[in-house]
Amino acid sequence: MCQDLCSLHRVQWGACLSSHPGQQVYSGLWQGKEVTIKCGIEDSLHSKAGEGVTPRRELVLFDKPNRGTSIKEFREMTLSFLKANLGDLPSLPTLVGQVLLMADFNKDSRVSLAEAKSVWALLQRNEFLLLLSLQDKEHASKLLGFCGDLYVTEGVPHGSWPGAVLPPLLQPLLPPALHRALQRWLAPAWPWRAKIAIGLLEFVEELFHGAYGTFYMCETTLANVGYTAHYDFRMADLQQVVPEAAVRRFLQGRHCERSADCTYGRDCRAPCDQLMRQCKGDLVQPNLAKVCELLRDYLLPGAPADLQEELGRQLRTCTTLSGLASQVEAHHSLVLSHLKTLLWKKISNTKYS
């Protein structure tokens, strides 16, 4: 989108959508569509991991391709970067091919140095890497264009929690009763919420053993639960969805006194080995258990009377999923399937489906 942005000035910038000084996020219009514009975001794969985390040396070495880098060298460089961030997966050569196709933005069947630098800068953005990895998934925002390290996605989805629009400093000041009242008054009707919840559960499935590995949701809040005009779920912010490889790298050999010392982001927590004083490599709580905690507050208020008891029981079962995240696959899938079926039966063959 460089020509539209820099030469033809066809990108209209709207309101700033971020209160964080390191995150430049704007609403906008491009090619007749409402879009979200993101640029200069300080969100490397390490910035959310906590203080004192130094970048890995090889990632710094691959900061940008130098003049004279061949396409073969750039391909190998990209593959090494993806291995470091997503893990050594057999599907990565396919993703590298997609990166090179994307880099050739003027479609002249060659990648210039400027194009290589542009796509390399984009790959350093955690959310862009996630958008690329999840591009064939229904519930991640669609990537529409980019220029340098600026990129554009679909317009901002509607928020599922009215309090999310409040400044962060004011949110803790709202009494719990007012939280619930706001949700009742401003949230969608219950059947629409059920449809959004089904989409969120499908997104959890997509993150679990996908083509490009497993991803963890490390800030599980209703502020990140968005939806389209047709009430189809969209993850509002992918910056806190993290590849398993990045979380394991953060935990590996990390000194700890208690499990709180082994926390990546807001709520990706691993046990602390009290004998070795080191973090273990597996997270305690899977994505599904954290999502079900959200859904208890989101779905139970206003739920149909004939569904309340069974829905409450299934959500309680889901929130108690414990054990190491890598060891709950079968039970995880069964609980998720039962919950989706329960919700879908209630809204199927109605205008809400």
C-alpha positions as CSV (number, residue, x, y, z in Angstrom):
1,M,0.0,0.0,0.0
2,C,3.1,2.3,-0.2
3,Q,1.9,4.1,-3.3
4,D,-1.6,4.8,-1.9
5,L,-0.1,5.9,1.4
6,C,2.9,7.9,0.4
7,S,2.3,9.2,-3.2
8,L,-1.4,9.2,-3.9
9,H,-2.5,9.9,-0.3
10,R,-5.5,7.7,-0.5
11,V,-5.3,6.4,3.1
12,Q,-7.5,8.5,5.4
13,W,-6.4,8.5,9.0
14,G,-9.0,8.6,11.8
15,A,-9.0,8.4,15.5
16,C,-6.1,7.1,17.7
17,L,-7.3,3.9,19.3
18,S,-4.5,3.2,21.7
19,S,-3.8,4.8,25.1
20,H,-0.4,3.0,25.3
21,P,2.5,5.3,24.2
22,G,4.3,2.5,22.4
23,Q,1.3,1.4,20.3
24,Q,0.2,3.5,17.4
25,V,-3.2,2.2,16.3
26,Y,-5.6,4.2,14.3
27,S,-9.0,3.8,12.6
28,G,-9.0,4.8,8.9
29,L,-10.4,4.4,5.5
30,W,-8.6,2.7,2.6
31,Q,-10.1,1.5,-0.8
32,G,-13.5,2.3,0.5
33,K,-13.2,0.1,3.6
34,E,-13.0,0.9,7.3
35,V,-9.6,-0.3,8.4
36,T,-7.3,-0.4,11.4
37,I,-3.8,1.0,10.8
38,K,-0.9,-0.1,13.0
39,C,2.6,1.2,13.0
40,G,5.7,1.7,15.1
41,I,4.4,-0.8,17.7
42,E,7.0,-1.7,20.3
43,D,5.8,-5.3,20.6
44,S,8.7,-7.6,19.9
45,L,8.2,-11.1,21.1
46,H,10.1,-10.3,24.2
47,S,8.6,-7.0,25.3
48,K,5.6,-8.6,27.0
49,A,7.6,-11.3,28.7
50,G,8.6,-9.1,31.6
51,E,11.7,-7.1,32.7
52,G,15.2,-8.2,32.2
53,V,14.7,-10.3,29.1
54,T,17.5,-9.8,26.6
55,P,16.9,-10.4,22.9
56,R,18.4,-13.5,21.5
57,R,21.7,-12.8,19.7
58,E,20.7,-14.5,16.4
59,L,17.5,-12.5,16.1
60,V,19.5,-9.3,16.5
61,L,22.0,-10.5,13.8
62,F,19.1,-10.9,11.4
63,D,17.9,-7.4,12.0
64,K,17.7,-6.6,8.3
65,P,19.0,-8.0,5.0
66,N,22.2,-6.2,3.8
67,R,22.9,-5.1,0.2
68,G,24.1,-8.1,-1.7
69,T,22.0,-10.6,0.1
70,S,20.8,-13.2,-2.4
71,I,17.2,-14.5,-2.5
72,K,18.5,-17.9,-1.4
73,E,20.2,-16.3,1.6
74,F,17.0,-14.3,2.4
75,R,14.9,-17.4,2.2
76,E,17.3,-19.2,4.7
77,M,17.3,-16.1,6.9
78,T,13.5,-16.1,7.0
79,L,13.3,-19.8,7.7
80,S,15.8,-19.4,10.6
81,F,13.7,-16.6,12.1
82,L,10.5,-18.5,11.8
83,K,12.1,-21.5,13.4
84,A,13.3,-19.4,16.3
85,N,9.8,-17.9,16.9
86,L,7.4,-20.6,15.9
87,G,9.5,-23.8,16.6
88,D,11.0,-26.2,14.1
89,L,7.9,-27.3,12.2
90,P,7.7,-29.2,8.9
91,S,5.2,-26.6,7.6
92,L,7.6,-23.7,7.8
93,P,8.9,-23.9,4.2
94,T,5.4,-23.2,3.1
95,L,5.1,-20.1,5.3
96,V,8.5,-18.9,4.0
97,G,7.1,-19.2,0.4
98,Q,4.1,-17.1,1.4
99,V,6.5,-14.5,3.0
100,L,8.5,-14.2,-0.3
101,L,5.3,-13.9,-2.3
102,M,4.1,-11.2,0.0
103,A,7.5,-9.4,-0.3
104,D,7.1,-9.1,-4.0
105,F,4.5,-6.4,-3.6
106,N,4.8,-5.1,-7.2
107,K,4.5,-8.6,-8.7
108,D,7.5,-8.4,-10.9
109,S,8.6,-11.9,-9.8
110,R,11.7,-10.6,-8.0
111,V,12.3,-9.4,-4.4
112,S,14.2,-6.1,-4.3
113,L,16.3,-5.0,-1.3
114,A,13.7,-2.5,-0.3
115,E,10.9,-5.1,-0.5
116,A,13.0,-7.5,1.6
117,K,13.7,-4.9,4.2
118,S,10.0,-4.0,4.3
119,V,8.8,-7.6,4.9
120,W,11.6,-8.3,7.3
121,A,10.6,-5.3,9.4
122,L,7.0,-6.6,9.4
123,L,8.1,-10.0,10.6
124,Q,9.6,-8.4,13.8
125,R,6.0,-7.4,14.8
126,N,4.5,-10.1,17.0
127,E,0.9,-9.4,15.8
128,F,1.9,-9.4,12.1
129,L,3.6,-12.8,12.6
130,L,0.4,-14.1,14.2
131,L,-1.7,-12.7,11.4
132,L,0.5,-14.4,8.9
133,S,0.4,-17.7,10.8
134,L,-3.4,-17.6,11.3
135,Q,-4.3,-16.0,7.9
136,D,-6.5,-19.0,6.9
137,K,-8.4,-19.0,10.2
138,E,-11.9,-17.5,10.3
139,H,-11.6,-15.6,13.6
140,A,-8.4,-13.6,13.2
141,S,-8.6,-10.2,11.5
142,K,-7.7,-10.2,7.8
143,L,-4.4,-8.6,6.8
144,L,-5.2,-6.1,4.0
145,G,-2.0,-4.3,3.2
146,F,1.4,-3.0,4.4
147,C,4.2,-0.5,3.8
148,G,7.5,-0.6,5.7
149,D,6.6,-1.8,9.2
150,L,3.1,-0.3,9.0
151,Y,0.2,-2.7,8.3
152,V,-3.5,-2.5,7.8
153,T,-6.2,-5.0,9.0
154,E,-10.0,-5.1,8.8
155,G,-11.9,-2.3,10.7
156,V,-12.0,-2.4,14.4
157,P,-14.4,-5.1,15.6
158,H,-17.2,-4.2,18.0
159,G,-16.2,-4.7,21.6
160,S,-18.0,-7.2,23.8
161,W,-17.3,-5.4,27.1
162,P,-18.5,-1.8,27.3
163,G,-16.0,-1.1,30.0
164,A,-13.2,-1.7,27.5
165,V,-13.7,1.8,26.1
166,L,-12.9,3.4,29.4
167,P,-9.3,4.6,30.2
168,P,-7.3,1.7,31.9
169,L,-6.9,3.8,35.1
170,L,-10.7,4.1,35.5
171,Q,-11.6,0.5,34.8
172,P,-10.7,-0.8,38.3
173,L,-12.7,2.0,39.9
174,L,-16.0,0.7,38.6
175,P,-17.9,-1.3,41.3
176,P,-18.6,-4.9,40.3
177,A,-22.4,-4.2,40.3
178,L,-21.9,-1.4,37.8
179,H,-19.7,-3.7,35.7
180,R,-22.6,-6.2,35.5
181,A,-25.2,-3.5,34.9
182,L,-23.2,-2.1,32.0
183,Q,-22.8,-5.6,30.5
184,R,-26.6,-6.2,30.8
185,W,-27.6,-2.8,29.3
186,L,-25.0,-2.5,26.5
187,A,-24.0,-6.1,25.5
188,P,-25.8,-7.9,22.6
189,A,-28.9,-10.0,23.2
190,W,-28.1,-13.4,24.8
191,P,-28.5,-15.4,21.5
192,W,-26.0,-13.1,19.8
193,R,-23.6,-13.6,22.8
194,A,-24.0,-17.3,22.4
195,K,-23.0,-17.0,18.7
196,I,-19.9,-14.9,19.6
197,A,-19.0,-17.4,22.3
198,I,-19.1,-20.3,19.8
199,G,-16.7,-18.3,17.6
200,L,-14.4,-17.7,20.6
201,L,-14.4,-21.5,21.4
202,E,-13.6,-22.2,17.7
203,F,-10.7,-19.7,17.9
204,V,-9.3,-21.7,20.9
205,E,-9.4,-24.8,18.7
206,E,-7.6,-23.0,15.9
207,L,-4.8,-22.0,18.4
208,F,-4.3,-25.6,19.5
209,H,-1.9,-27.6,17.3
210,G,-2.5,-25.6,14.1
211,A,-0.4,-25.9,11.0
212,Y,2.2,-23.5,12.5
213,G,2.3,-24.9,16.0
214,T,0.4,-24.1,19.2
215,F,-0.3,-20.6,20.5
216,Y,-1.1,-19.4,24.0
217,M,-3.5,-16.6,24.9
218,C,-1.6,-14.6,27.5
219,E,-4.1,-11.8,28.3
220,T,-7.5,-13.4,28.4
221,T,-10.0,-10.5,28.9
222,L,-13.3,-9.5,27.5
223,A,-11.6,-6.4,26.1
224,N,-10.1,-8.7,23.5
225,V,-13.4,-10.3,22.5
226,G,-14.7,-8.6,19.4
227,Y,-17.3,-9.3,16.8
228,T,-18.4,-8.2,13.3
229,A,-21.7,-6.5,12.4
230,H,-23.1,-10.1,11.9
231,Y,-21.9,-11.1,15.4
232,D,-19.1,-13.4,14.1
233,F,-16.3,-13.5,16.6
234,R,-13.0,-11.6,15.9
235,M,-10.0,-11.5,18.2
236,A,-9.7,-7.8,18.8
237,D,-6.0,-7.9,19.7
238,L,-3.5,-10.6,18.7
239,Q,-0.5,-9.0,20.4
240,Q,-1.0,-11.2,23.5
241,V,-1.4,-14.4,21.6
242,V,2.0,-15.9,21.7
243,P,3.7,-18.9,20.0
244,E,4.5,-21.8,22.3
245,A,8.2,-21.6,21.3
246,A,8.4,-18.0,22.6
247,V,6.8,-18.9,25.9
248,R,9.1,-21.9,26.4
249,R,12.2,-19.8,25.5
250,F,11.1,-17.3,28.2
251,L,10.6,-20.0,30.8
252,Q,13.7,-22.1,30.0
253,G,16.2,-21.8,32.9
254,R,14.4,-18.9,34.5
255,H,15.0,-18.4,38.2
256,C,11.9,-18.4,40.4
257,E,10.9,-18.3,44.1
258,R,7.2,-18.9,43.4
259,S,4.9,-19.6,40.4
260,A,4.2,-15.8,39.9
261,D,7.8,-15.5,38.8
262,C,7.1,-17.8,35.9
263,T,4.4,-15.7,34.3
264,Y,4.6,-14.6,30.7
265,G,2.3,-11.6,29.8
266,R,-0.6,-11.4,32.1
267,D,-1.8,-14.9,32.7
268,C,0.4,-17.5,31.0
269,R,1.8,-19.1,34.1
270,A,4.1,-22.2,34.6
271,P,4.9,-24.0,37.9
272,C,8.1,-23.1,39.8
273,D,10.3,-26.1,40.7
274,Q,10.9,-25.3,44.4
275,L,13.9,-27.7,44.5
276,M,15.7,-26.4,41.4
277,R,14.4,-22.8,41.8
278,Q,13.6,-22.8,38.1
279,C,10.5,-22.4,36.0
280,K,9.1,-25.6,34.4
281,G,8.4,-25.6,30.7
282,D,4.6,-26.3,30.6
283,L,1.8,-23.8,31.4
284,V,-0.5,-24.8,34.3
285,Q,-3.8,-23.5,32.7
286,P,-4.8,-24.2,29.1
287,N,-6.4,-21.6,26.9
288,L,-9.8,-23.2,27.2
289,A,-10.0,-23.0,31.0
290,K,-9.2,-19.2,30.9
291,V,-11.7,-18.6,28.1
292,C,-14.4,-20.5,30.1
293,E,-13.8,-18.2,33.1
294,L,-14.6,-15.3,30.8
295,L,-17.7,-17.0,29.4
296,R,-19.2,-17.5,32.9
297,D,-19.6,-13.8,33.3
298,Y,-20.4,-13.3,29.6
299,L,-23.0,-16.1,29.1
300,L,-24.7,-16.9,32.4
301,P,-26.4,-13.5,32.9
302,G,-29.6,-13.5,30.9
303,A,-29.2,-17.1,29.7
304,P,-32.5,-19.0,29.1
305,A,-33.9,-20.6,32.2
306,D,-33.9,-24.1,30.7
307,L,-30.2,-23.7,29.9
308,Q,-28.9,-22.0,33.1
309,E,-28.2,-25.1,35.1
310,E,-26.5,-27.2,32.4
311,L,-24.5,-24.3,31.0
312,G,-23.3,-23.4,34.5
313,R,-22.2,-27.0,35.1
314,Q,-20.3,-27.3,31.8
315,L,-18.6,-23.9,32.3
316,R,-17.5,-25.0,35.9
317,T,-16.1,-28.2,34.5
318,C,-14.3,-26.3,31.8
319,T,-12.7,-23.7,34.2
320,T,-11.3,-26.5,36.4
321,L,-9.3,-28.0,33.5
322,S,-5.9,-28.3,35.1
323,G,-2.7,-30.2,34.7
324,L,0.0,-29.2,32.2
325,A,-1.4,-27.7,29.1
326,S,0.3,-30.3,26.9
327,Q,-1.4,-33.2,28.8
328,V,-5.0,-32.2,28.5
329,E,-5.6,-32.6,24.8
330,A,-8.3,-35.3,24.8
331,H,-10.3,-33.9,27.8
332,H,-9.8,-30.4,26.4
333,S,-11.4,-31.4,23.0
334,L,-14.3,-33.2,24.6
335,V,-15.2,-30.4,27.0
336,L,-15.0,-27.8,24.2
337,S,-17.1,-29.9,21.9
338,H,-19.9,-30.4,24.5
339,L,-20.0,-26.7,25.2
340,K,-20.2,-25.7,21.6
341,T,-23.0,-28.3,21.0
342,L,-25.0,-27.0,23.9
343,L,-24.9,-23.4,22.7
344,W,-25.4,-24.3,19.1
345,K,-28.5,-26.4,19.8
346,K,-30.1,-23.4,21.5
347,I,-29.6,-20.9,18.6
348,S,-29.7,-23.2,15.6
349,N,-32.6,-22.9,13.2
350,T,-33.3,-19.3,14.5
351,K,-32.4,-15.9,13.0
352,Y,-29.3,-15.9,15.4
353,S,-27.6,-18.8,13.6
